């Protein structure tokens, strides 16, 4: 939910990029979500959130790899995707950060 009259302040550590990449890592643990005893009407929301955090971030690298493997037309498409990566309307920044967080979590063995 989004409220117009609410302001939120969040303290950010000095090492912002490491904090930003590490932030979504705890949300990638599906085991705790599956074990949680929740009401039935929360399950669709929790499954959608699990999809957005576990499956969706891997679609961006998979699509990029498929475009690169397709040859010159795919290379142009991949170059366009890389050029649009910093643009806010594309929405590619968040899946890339989630993918980085998952890889970092696996590398650091943060997930149990």
Number of C-alpha atoms within 10 A of each C-alpha: 2 5 6 5 5 6 6 4 5 5 5 9 10 8 8 10 11 12 13 16 20 18 13 19 22 14 16 22 17 17 10 11 16 13 8 9 9 11 7 8 8 9 14 10 11 15 14 11 17 18 14 15 22 19 14 16 21 16 14 16 14 11 13 18 14 14 19 17 12 12 11 11 12 17 17 13 16 18 15 11 16 13 10 15 15 12 11 10 9 11 12 17 15 15 20 19 19 25 24 18 23 26 15 16 19 13 10 9 9 12 13 7
